[in-house]
Amino acid sequence: MKKIMKSVLIIGLLLSQQLPAQEIISIDKSEVLSKISENNLSLKISKEDFNVAKADYKQTNAVFLPNITASHTGISTTNPLMAFGSKLNQGILTQNDFNPSLLNDPTTTQNFATIIKVEQPLINLDGFYQRKAAKSKMEATSLKTARTQDYLVFEVEKAYMQLQLAYQGVAVLEKALETSNANKLMADNSFKQGFLQRADVLNVEIHVTEVKNQLQTAKSNVQNASNYLSFLMDDKSDVVYKPTENLSVTGLNVDDKNISENRADIKAMELALKGFEAMNKADKMAFLPRLNAFGSYEMYDNKVFQGNANGYIIGAQLSWDIFQGSKRFGKAQKSKAEFEKSKLAYNQYVSKSNLELNKVKRQLVDAKNSLELTKLAVEQSEESLRIRKNRFKEGLEKTADLLMAETQFAQKQLEYYQTIYQYNYTKTYLNFLTKK
């Protein structure tokens, strides 16, 4: 059995040597922001949404620009009317073509027509408002892209602070493990001298194992935070990032912070509201007549791609769809309801944003108070551990009390850094909410 275990251990050591160590890369926050602006998928998707809206807006140029088509058609017919008309268009009619027998039973006639048509809108009121709605949508989408970029900056701030917090956790637990190992050595010496029982030494060893487990979890948190940064930057390489700065309290002026109606997402909703209003007006204008000009230039011949005979048509058309089975009434009612709905959604969104702002302001006050208290708790727990450690050396303190003091000091340190993170995060979120 011992030989088997020894073989397994050797194989494990060989495999661990063959596995490549995960690369650790120092990274600055500005570098993360730069890579995200270039590679982030959410930002790319948002930009493509804008391109879609821009293309929709360009389609509305048809309200002003002409529609031009060209065609070349060839036919072969014995139809009396078509045969006579084809010869007439080609300008090759003769006196003999008016012979009733030839009119009623013509020979096979070929006709090739090249026609260029132009249609020019003149007055199209519903189209004008549809164009206005498309422009509002395009501008709103542009602002959504800007807000997406603001959100990604906020997300980078948060992710970078999470990485800093993870490294601080590792540092605290490594120090705690170092202290636990020193206390274990001291406990072993006391046990050899007969000052401690075996149960006390086992308690110290259990505590060391618990700290090791916590340290492993903290290292996993570092990898998780690194993976999330890689995801934001669309970086497929499996690396561990290390922040160039440690977690510390950041300074940010938070006085007189209010929700601005010029914030990108709120402005986008306002533009969307205008778009729905324009669509409602467009549906109303559909009841009015449209005026369009048209013209065509036509060339005819009995041979392909020839045009010995030609002519043109030019004119204007005033058209009015008087009734479409109440379809337009229903469409106008629908667009009006959507317009009213968008007004309510806009007011609700602004109100909810102000509600969130007030909530974050209170959270910031709580985080500031908690920051002061946890800092004091760290100092007190550190002093308590120092006193108990000195008393333990002299045999005046129980092992359980020393272990509890160690655990408490590590916990208070972790709580302190967690509070710094929460304080910085709340400030950053407040800045995100009030960004103009």
C-alpha positions, 0 to 999 in steps of 0.5 A: 500500500505504501508503494502504491501511495508513493507511486501516486505521489511521484506521478502527481509531482511530475504532472504538476511540473508539466502544467504551466503556471498561470501568468500574473500580469500587473494592470492599471485601471486606465489600461483596462478602460482603454482595452474596453473602449476597443474590445468590449462586446456590449459596446460593439453591440450598442454601436451596431444598434446605432448603425441600424437606427442610422440606416433606418433614418437614411431610408427616410431620404425617400421623402425628398429624393426621387425614385428612378428605375430603368427596364428593358423588356422584350416581347413577341406577340400575335395579340392584335392590340399589342401588335398594333400598339408595338408598331405604333410605339416603334413608329413603323406603321404603314397604310397596309397595317390598317387592313382589317384582316391584318388588324384582326390577325396580325403576324408575329410582332416583336417589340423591345422597350427601354423605359426610364421612370422617375417618381418625385415626391412633392408633398408627403406630410406623413413621410415628413413626420416618419423621418422626424421619428426616425431621426429621434430614434437615431439620436436616442440610440446614440445616447444609449451608446454613450450611456453604455460607455458610462456604465462600462466605466462604472463596471470597470471601477467596480471590477477593479476594486473587487480585484483590489479587495481580493488581493487585500483578502489574500494579504490578510489571510497570508499574514494570519496564516503566518501568525497561526504557524508561529503560534502553532510552533509556540504551542508545540514547544509548550506541549513538549515542555508540558505546559499544554495538553495535546487537545490544545495543540490540536485546536491550534492545528485545526485553526491553521487548517481553517486559515489555509482553507480561507486563503485558498478561497481568497485566491480563488476570488482573485481568479474570479475577479481577473476572469471578469476583467478579461470578460469585460476586455474580451480577452481570451487569455487565461491570466491572473491580473494584479492591480498596480494600486492597493485598495484605499479610500478614494476622494470624491466630491459628493455634495449637491449631487442630483439627477440631471435631465441631461443624463444620457439615458434620460435624454435618450428616453426624452428623444424616444418620447418625441419619436412616438409623438412624431409617429402619432402625427404621421399616422394622423397626416396619413388622412391627407392627400399626397402629391407626387410628380412622375415622368418617363422616357421610353425607347422602342424598337423591333431589335434588342437594345435599340431605340429608334423610336422614343417618347416621354411622359411627364405629369403629377398625381394627387392621390388620396386614400379616403377609406381603408376599412378603418385600418388607419383609424386603428393605427392612429389610436395605437400610436397615440397609446404608445405616445401616452405610454412613453410619457408615463415610462419617462416620468416613472424612469426619472422618478425611479432614478431619484429614488435610487439616488436618495437610497445611495446617498443614505448608503454612503452615509452608512458606509462612512460611519461603518468605515470609522467603526471598522477601523476602530475595531481593527485597532482594538482587535489587534491590541487584544491579540497582542495582549493575549499572545503575550499572556499565552507565552507566559502560560496565563491565557487559554489556547481557545482565547488566543485562537479566538483573538486571532480569528477576530483580528483577521475578520475585522481586517477583512471587514475593514477592507470590505467596508472600504470597497463598499464606501468606494463603490457607493461613491462611484455609483453615486457619480454614475447616477448623477453623471451629465 
